[in-house]
Amino acid sequence: MLIGALEAGGTKMVCSIGTPQGGVLQRASFPTLTPETTVPQIVEFIGKFDVAALGIGSFGPLDLNPQSPTYGSITASPKTEWCNYPLLRVLKEELGVPAAIDTDVNAAALAEYKMGAGTGLSSLLYVTVGTGIGGGLVIGGQMVHGLVHPELGHMILSPLESDPMPDGICPFHRHCLEGLACGPAIEKRWGLSAKLMSEDHPAWEMEATYLAQMCVNAMMTVSPEIIVLGGGVMQQMHLFPRIREKTLALLGGYVSSQRITPDGISGYIVPPALGVNSGVTGALLLGAQALEAQEA
């Protein structure tokens, strides 16, 4: 039984056909233009296959309140042509199958929780560090939503005295995580793309410090059993030992757990076990959940 998956991004829409266990069998990608141009391409591709359901992991912000009349819509997006677009409703109606939607980072968190680094645990925090920074939290098998989707990327941090750009680049507030540590912030601060930096570039010590602050804040508030760091910036694998070391230093021995020790923390702050497939696997899982809900 095939499931359709949509990874709806601000730059491109990636459509996949497959199953959570078997992976992707077919895939196509379309530029994210206007809904009038892009959505028919999505429908045409997915509609060629006999899918039983559709899962969507999307850029946002999204209305994720099931009781809301605009549930499943993109809301006040920086991509103005998508503002208030009813993505879930349109795709569900056009394809005629059950469908489910969540944020792209929540989809990745769900995949890592069920089939990746969080297998067997009761909670997981997934953080993507790339063009932006976002977080998805799973507790007891449920993705956490609140008043709005938790915006972990906009937690306020303490900027380093040595930071030449201590206010960050966020247009909404000063020295938040995303404004200080996302890929564009690294490039603006140092005048060089992170992809071109050597491992001994001073950018990485600063980046590790900010991400360690985030890890400590998460541990002190929601206490996840594991923290998974993904996204383009975290392809720099040398960041992981730096972040772990700085996290331990910031905690100062306060958290009493074998996992939060020099020997244990390498299994606590980790890269995605599913690699670059966390997002699509999560979308496939959302589709499978939509099908189960309809059949229940």
Phi, psi and chi 1 to 4 in degrees:
 res  aa     phi    psi   chi1   chi2   chi3   chi4
   1 MET       -  119.9 -173.2  176.1  -65.0      -
   2 LEU   -88.5  147.2  -64.6  177.0      -      -
   3 ILE  -120.1  140.2  -57.2  -68.6      -      -
   4 GLY   -91.6  143.3      -      -      -      -
   5 ALA  -132.4  136.2      -      -      -      -
   6 LEU  -123.3  120.1  171.4   62.7      -      -
   7 GLU   -99.4   99.1  -63.2  171.2   89.9      -
   8 ALA   -90.7  107.5      -      -      -      -
   9 GLY  -112.7  164.4      -      -      -      -
  10 GLY   -68.5  -22.1      -      -      -      -
  11 THR  -102.1  -40.2  -58.1      -      -      -
  12 LYS  -146.6  156.8   62.0 -177.3  178.0 -179.8
  13 MET  -108.5  119.6  -60.7  -78.5 -175.7      -
  14 VAL  -106.8  117.3 -179.3      -      -      -
  15 CYS  -104.2  133.9  -56.8      -      -      -
  16 SER  -133.7  153.2  -59.7      -      -      -
  17 ILE  -125.0  130.8  -52.9  -63.5      -      -
  18 GLY   172.6 -152.3      -      -      -      -
  19 THR  -140.5  155.8   65.4      -      -      -
  20 PRO   -59.0  -38.2  -25.3   34.5      -      -
  21 GLN   -82.0  -37.0  -66.6   73.0   27.0      -
  22 GLY   -89.7  -13.4      -      -      -      -
  23 GLY    84.2 -163.3      -      -      -      -
  24 VAL   -89.3  130.7  174.6      -      -      -
  25 LEU  -103.2  -35.4  -57.3  175.6      -      -
  26 GLN  -139.3  148.2  -64.1  -75.7  -20.1      -
  27 ARG  -149.9  145.2  177.7  175.1  -77.5  159.4
  28 ALA  -146.1  153.4      -      -      -      -
  29 SER  -131.6  139.1  177.5      -      -      -
  30 PHE  -131.7  142.0  -50.9  104.0      -      -
  31 PRO   -60.7  143.9  -17.5   29.2      -      -
  32 THR   -82.9   93.9  -56.8      -      -      -
  33 LEU  -100.8 -135.1  -56.1  175.3      -      -
  34 THR   -82.1  158.3   64.9      -      -      -
  35 PRO   -57.3  -36.8  -25.2   34.2      -      -
  36 GLU   -63.0  -30.3  -67.3   74.2   21.4      -
  37 THR   -89.0  -42.9  -60.7      -      -      -
  38 THR   -83.7  -41.8  -52.9      -      -      -
  39 VAL   -61.3  -43.4  170.0      -      -      -
  40 PRO   -58.9  -32.2  -27.5   36.9      -      -
  41 GLN   -66.8  -40.5  -66.0  175.8  -54.8      -
  42 ILE   -62.2  -48.4  -63.6  168.4      -      -
  43 VAL   -62.3  -42.2  170.8      -      -      -
  44 GLU   -62.6  -45.0 -179.0 -177.0    6.0      -
  45 PHE   -67.2  -53.7  174.7   76.7      -      -
  46 ILE   -65.1  -34.4  -64.6  177.6      -      -
  47 GLY   -66.2  -15.7      -      -      -      -
  48 LYS   -73.5  -13.3  -68.7 -171.9  -64.1 -174.5
  49 PHE  -114.4  152.2  -58.6   90.5      -      -
  50 ASP   -85.4   71.8 -175.1   21.5      -      -
  51 VAL   -83.7  146.1  -61.1      -      -      -
  52 ALA   -92.1  -17.5      -      -      -      -
  53 ALA  -166.1  170.1      -      -      -      -
  54 LEU  -133.2  134.3  173.2   68.5      -      -
  55 GLY  -116.0  138.0      -      -      -      -
  56 ILE  -125.5  123.5  -54.5  166.0      -      -
  57 GLY  -111.1  115.0      -      -      -      -
  58 SER  -124.8  153.9  176.8      -      -      -
  59 PHE   -64.1  165.7   71.6   92.9      -      -
  60 GLY  -139.7 -158.1      -      -      -      -
  61 PRO   -67.6  155.3  -14.8   27.7      -      -
  62 LEU  -121.8  150.6  -59.9  173.6      -      -
  63 ASP   -87.7  108.8 -179.3   -9.6      -      -
  64 LEU  -113.5   19.3  -64.8  174.7      -      -
  65 ASN   -89.3  109.8  177.8    3.7      -      -
  66 PRO   -59.1  -20.8  -22.5   33.4      -      -
  67 GLN   -86.6   -6.2  -52.2  -53.9  -43.6      -
  68 SER   -81.3  142.4  169.3      -      -      -
  69 PRO   -66.5  -16.6   21.2  -31.8      -      -
  70 THR  -110.0   25.4   56.5      -      -      -
  71 TYR   -54.8  134.2  173.5   60.8      -      -
  72 GLY    84.9    8.2      -      -      -      -
  73 SER   -95.2  147.7  -64.1      -      -      -
  74 ILE   -75.7  134.0  -63.5  168.7      -      -
  75 THR  -101.9 -115.7   59.5      -      -      -
  76 ALA   -85.3   65.2      -      -      -      -
  77 SER   -76.8  146.3  171.5      -      -      -
  78 PRO   -60.5  -23.1  -21.3   31.7      -      -
  79 LYS   -84.2   88.2  -67.2 -169.2   72.2   64.8
  80 THR   -58.6  -30.0   54.7      -      -      -
  81 GLU   -69.2  -14.0   61.6  -89.4   26.4      -
  82 TRP  -101.5   -1.5  -71.0   84.3      -      -
  83 CYS   -59.2  131.4  -75.9      -      -      -
  84 ASN    62.4   24.0  -57.0  -47.9      -      -
  85 TYR   -83.9  127.4 -174.2   75.6      -      -
  86 PRO   -81.8   71.5   30.2  -34.3      -      -
  87 LEU   -59.4  -49.3 -176.8   62.6      -      -
  88 LEU   -61.8  -48.2  175.8   65.1      -      -
  89 ARG   -62.3  -43.9  177.8  177.5   61.8   78.2
  90 VAL   -64.5  -47.7  169.5      -      -      -
  91 LEU   -68.1  -37.2  -69.5  177.2      -      -
  92 LYS   -62.7  -43.2 -170.1  174.3 -179.4  179.3
  93 GLU   -70.6  -42.0  -69.3  175.7   -5.5      -
  94 GLU   -67.7  -37.5  -70.0  -70.3  -30.4      -
  95 LEU   -92.8  -18.9  -68.3  167.3      -      -
  96 GLY    67.1   32.5      -      -      -      -
  97 VAL  -131.7  158.0  -63.9      -      -      -
  98 PRO   -61.9  146.3   20.3  -30.9      -      -
  99 ALA  -145.5  154.3      -      -      -      -
 100 ALA  -138.7  151.5      -      -      -      -
 101 ILE  -136.3  146.4 -169.9  170.3      -      -
 102 ASP  -154.5  176.7 -147.1  -46.8      -      -
 103 THR   -66.8  157.0   63.0      -      -      -
 104 ASP   -60.0  -39.1   46.7    5.6      -      -
 105 VAL   -74.8  -31.2   68.9      -      -      -
 106 ASN   -68.1  -36.9 -101.8   11.9      -      -
 107 ALA   -60.8  -44.4      -      -      -      -
 108 ALA   -64.0  -39.4      -      -      -      -
 109 ALA   -62.4  -42.6      -      -      -      -
 110 LEU   -60.6  -42.8  177.6   65.5      -      -
 111 ALA   -64.1  -45.2      -      -      -      -
 112 GLU   -66.9  -33.0  -73.1  -67.0  -30.7      -
 113 TYR   -67.4  -46.1  174.6   78.2      -      -
 114 LYS   -84.9  -33.5  -74.3 -173.7  171.0  -68.5
 115 MET  -132.6    2.8  -58.9  177.9   65.2      -
 116 GLY  -126.0 -127.9      -      -      -      -
 117 ALA   -65.9  -23.1      -      -      -      -
 118 GLY   -96.8    7.6      -      -      -      -
 119 THR   -55.3  126.2  -56.1      -      -      -
 120 GLY    89.1   -6.1      -      -      -      -
 121 LEU   -98.0  168.4  -58.5  177.6      -      -
 122 SER  -100.6  -12.2   64.3      -      -      -
 123 SER  -151.0  154.5   62.7      -      -      -
 124 LEU  -156.3  138.7  173.0  145.3      -      -
 125 LEU  -112.8  124.5  175.9   65.7      -      -
 126 TYR  -110.7  128.2 -179.7   95.4      -      -
 127 VAL  -124.2  127.2 -178.5      -      -      -
 128 THR  -103.5  130.7 -178.5      -      -      -
 129 VAL  -119.6  105.1 -173.7      -      -      -
 130 GLY  -153.4 -127.9      -      -      -      -
 131 THR   -58.6  -35.7  -57.0      -      -      -
 132 GLY  -129.5 -175.0      -      -      -      -
 133 ILE  -131.3  127.6  -63.2  179.4      -      -
 134 GLY  -141.4  161.6      -      -      -      -
 135 GLY  -134.0  145.0      -      -      -      -
 136 GLY  -124.0  130.1      -      -      -      -
 137 LEU  -118.4  128.2  177.8   64.5      -      -
 138 VAL  -116.6  126.8 -174.9      -      -      -
 139 ILE  -130.7  124.3  -63.5  179.0      -      -
 140 GLY    58.7   32.6      -      -      -      -
 141 GLY    84.2   -2.5      -      -      -      -
 142 GLN  -111.4  133.8  -60.4  -62.5  -46.2      -
 143 MET   -74.4  132.9  -69.9  173.4  -72.4      -
 144 VAL   -82.6  125.8  173.3      -      -      -
 145 HIS  -125.5  159.0  -56.9  109.3      -      -
 146 GLY  -141.0 -136.6      -      -      -      -
 147 LEU   -55.2  -45.9  177.0   66.3      -      -
 148 VAL  -137.1  179.8  -64.4      -      -      -
 149 HIS   -64.7  132.3  177.3   70.7      -      -
 150 PRO   -54.6  129.1  -26.0   35.4      -      -
 151 GLU  -105.3   74.0  -70.5  -73.8   -6.5      -
 152 LEU   -59.5  -31.6  179.4  139.3      -      -
 153 GLY   -65.5  -12.7      -      -      -      -
 154 HIS  -110.9   19.2  -67.6  -84.1      -      -
 155 MET   -65.2  146.4   68.1  168.2   62.6      -
 156 ILE   -86.2  132.3  -56.3  -57.5      -      -
 157 LEU  -113.6  170.9  -58.0 -176.8      -      -
 158 SER   -95.4  110.1  -63.6      -      -      -
 159 PRO   -67.9  147.6   21.1  -28.7      -      -
 160 LEU   -72.1  145.6  -67.0  172.0      -      -
 161 GLU   -62.7  -28.3  -68.6 -176.9    4.1      -
 162 SER   -84.6   -2.2   58.7      -      -      -
 163 ASP   -74.2  119.1 -168.6  -18.0      -      -
 164 PRO   -72.2   -7.2   26.4  -33.4      -      -
 165 MET  -135.5   62.3 -164.6  178.5   70.3      -
 166 PRO   -68.4  -19.3   25.6  -34.9      -      -
 167 ASP   -82.2  -17.9  -73.9  -11.0      -      -
 168 GLY    76.6 -169.4      -      -      -      -
 169 ILE  -118.8    6.1   63.1  170.3      -      -
 170 CYS   -66.9  130.1  178.0      -      -      -
 171 PRO   -75.8   -8.5   27.6  -34.3      -      -
 172 PHE   -99.3  -37.3  -63.1   98.6      -      -
 173 HIS  -156.7  161.9   32.7 -113.7      -      -
 174 ARG   -83.9  149.8  -62.5  168.1   56.1 -126.8
 175 HIS    38.0   54.0   47.4   81.3      -      -
 176 CYS   -92.1  166.5   71.0      -      -      -
 177 LEU   -54.6  -51.8  172.8   61.9      -      -
 178 GLU   -62.3  -43.1 -178.1  172.2  -72.2      -
 179 GLY   -64.6  -25.7      -      -      -      -
 180 LEU   -97.4  -29.0  -70.6  170.1      -      -
 181 ALA  -125.5   -1.4      -      -      -      -
 182 CYS   -72.6  167.6   69.2      -      -      -
 183 GLY   -55.2  -48.9      -      -      -      -
 184 PRO   -61.7  -31.4  -28.2   36.9      -      -
 185 ALA   -67.7  -41.5      -      -      -      -
 186 ILE   -60.0  -46.2  -63.4  171.5      -      -
 187 GLU   -65.8  -41.4 -176.1  167.2   -7.3      -
 188 LYS   -67.9  -38.4 -176.3  172.0 -177.8 -179.7
 189 ARG   -65.9  -41.2  179.2 -175.7  -70.8  115.2
 190 TRP  -108.5   -6.5  -58.3  102.2      -      -
 191 GLY    69.1   26.2      -      -      -      -
 192 LEU  -153.0  136.7 -177.5   66.6      -      -
 193 SER   -64.0  141.7  168.8      -      -      -
 194 ALA   -57.7  -31.3      -      -      -      -
 195 LYS   -64.3  -22.6  -64.1  176.5 -178.6  177.5
 196 LEU   -99.4   -0.2  -59.0  176.5      -      -
 197 MET   -84.6  141.1  -69.4  175.8  175.0      -
 198 SER   -75.9  162.6   61.5      -      -      -
 199 GLU   -65.7  -21.2  -67.8 -172.8   12.1      -
 200 ASP   -95.8   10.0   60.7   -5.6      -      -
 201 HIS   -66.1  138.6 -166.4  -74.4      -      -
 202 PRO   -61.3  -15.9   18.0  -31.0      -      -
 203 ALA   -57.6  -34.8      -      -      -      -
 204 TRP   -74.0  -34.5  -60.4  122.6      -      -
 205 GLU   -64.4  -39.5  -78.3  -63.4  -63.8      -
 206 MET   -67.3  -43.8 -171.5  169.0  -69.0      -
 207 GLU   -61.7  -43.4 -178.4   73.6    2.9      -
 208 ALA   -63.7  -36.7      -      -      -      -
 209 THR   -63.5  -44.8  -61.3      -      -      -
 210 TYR   -67.6  -39.5  -70.4  141.1      -      -
 211 LEU   -71.8  -30.5  -68.5  174.9      -      -
 212 ALA   -66.7  -39.9      -      -      -      -
 213 GLN   -58.1  -43.2  -74.3 -170.8   39.4      -
 214 MET   -60.5  -45.5  177.7  -85.3  -64.7      -
 215 CYS   -60.4  -43.8  -71.1      -      -      -
 216 VAL   -63.8  -44.9  169.6      -      -      -
 217 ASN   -59.3  -41.7  -71.6  -19.2      -      -
 218 ALA   -65.3  -42.4      -      -      -      -
 219 MET   -63.8  -35.5  -66.0  164.9   69.2      -
 220 MET   -80.3  -15.4  -64.6  -61.5  102.0      -
 221 THR  -108.3  -54.6   51.8      -      -      -
 222 VAL  -109.8   -8.8  -64.4      -      -      -
 223 SER    47.2   57.4 -164.5      -      -      -
 224 PRO   -67.7  153.2   27.5  -35.7      -      -
 225 GLU   -76.8  -15.6  -70.8 -173.2   74.9      -
 226 ILE  -157.7  146.8 -167.8  167.1      -      -
 227 ILE  -117.9  122.2  -62.7  175.7      -      -
 228 VAL  -109.3  125.2 -178.3      -      -      -
 229 LEU  -111.5  114.9  -57.1 -179.3      -      -
 230 GLY  -124.4 -167.7      -      -      -      -
 231 GLY    97.0  169.7      -      -      -      -
 232 GLY   -59.6  -42.8      -      -      -      -
 233 VAL   -63.6  -34.6  170.9      -      -      -
 234 MET   -79.1    4.9  -63.4  -49.4  -57.6      -
 235 GLN   -68.3  -15.8  -63.3  -64.7  -49.6      -
 236 GLN   -78.6   89.2  -56.0  -81.2  -16.5      -
 237 MET   -65.1  -21.8  -62.5  -56.7  -67.4      -
 238 HIS   -67.5  -12.0   59.9   86.4      -      -
 239 LEU   -68.5  -32.1  -89.3  173.5      -      -
 240 PHE   -59.8  -51.7  -78.4   92.5      -      -
 241 PRO   -62.7  -32.8   14.6  -26.5      -      -
 242 ARG   -65.2  -45.8  -60.2  174.8 -163.6 -117.5
 243 ILE   -63.4  -44.1  -66.0  166.6      -      -
 244 ARG   -60.1  -46.3  -66.8  165.8 -175.7  147.6
 245 GLU   -61.8  -43.8  178.9 -177.9   -1.3      -
 246 LYS   -71.7  -32.1  -68.4  178.0 -177.7  -62.5
 247 THR   -63.6  -46.7  -63.4      -      -      -
 248 LEU   -60.0  -40.8  -71.6  173.1      -      -
 249 ALA   -64.7  -42.4      -      -      -      -
 250 LEU   -66.4  -35.4  -73.9  169.9      -      -
 251 LEU   -70.6  -30.2  -74.1  169.0      -      -
 252 GLY    60.6   30.1      -      -      -      -
 253 GLY    81.2    9.7      -      -      -      -
 254 TYR   -71.3  -37.7 -175.9   73.5      -      -
 255 VAL   -86.7  120.5  176.6      -      -      -
 256 SER   -94.1   92.4 -179.3      -      -      -
 257 SER  -157.1  141.8  168.4      -      -      -
 258 GLN   -63.7  -22.8  -78.7  -60.3  112.5      -
 259 ARG   -77.3  -19.9  -55.7 -166.0   70.7 -168.8
 260 ILE  -107.4   62.3  -46.6  -57.6      -      -
 261 THR  -137.4  165.2   62.5      -      -      -
 262 PRO   -55.3  -32.2  -29.0   36.6      -      -
 263 ASP   -83.6  -30.8  -69.1  -27.6      -      -
 264 GLY   -94.4  -21.2      -      -      -      -
 265 ILE   -71.9  -17.5 -160.6  165.3      -      -
 266 SER   -66.0  -19.1   61.7      -      -      -
 267 GLY   -99.7    4.4      -      -      -      -
 268 TYR  -106.6  -44.6 -178.3   74.4      -      -
 269 ILE  -105.4  107.1  -61.2  172.9      -      -
 270 VAL  -136.3  160.7  -60.0      -      -      -
 271 PRO   -77.5  165.1   26.5  -32.5      -      -
 272 PRO   -63.3  130.6  -17.1   29.2      -      -
 273 ALA   -69.2  -25.8      -      -      -      -
 274 LEU   -90.7    2.4  -61.4  174.4      -      -
 275 GLY    61.2 -134.4      -      -      -      -
 276 VAL   -77.7   -2.1  -63.3      -      -      -
 277 ASN   -95.9    7.4  -68.5  -44.4      -      -
 278 SER   -59.9  -44.7  -61.2      -      -      -
 279 GLY   -64.3  -49.0      -      -      -      -
 280 VAL   -69.1  -36.8   65.3      -      -      -
 281 THR   -63.0  -40.1  -56.5      -      -      -
 282 GLY   -64.3  -40.4      -      -      -      -
 283 ALA   -64.4  -40.2      -      -      -      -
 284 LEU   -63.5  -39.0  -70.5  167.0      -      -
 285 LEU   -65.2  -39.3  -75.8  166.4      -      -
 286 LEU   -61.2  -42.0  -73.2  171.3      -      -
 287 GLY   -62.3  -42.5      -      -      -      -
 288 ALA   -63.8  -37.0      -      -      -      -
 289 GLN   -66.3  -39.2  -72.2 -179.4   -6.8      -
 290 ALA   -62.2  -40.1      -      -      -      -
 291 LEU   -66.1  -43.8 -177.2   60.2      -      -
 292 GLU   -61.8  -39.4  -70.3  172.5    8.6      -
 293 ALA   -64.7  -37.3      -      -      -      -
 294 GLN   -69.9  -35.5  178.4  174.6  -82.0      -
 295 GLU   -80.3  -17.9  -65.9  175.9  -17.1      -
 296 ALA   -67.5      -      -      -      -      -
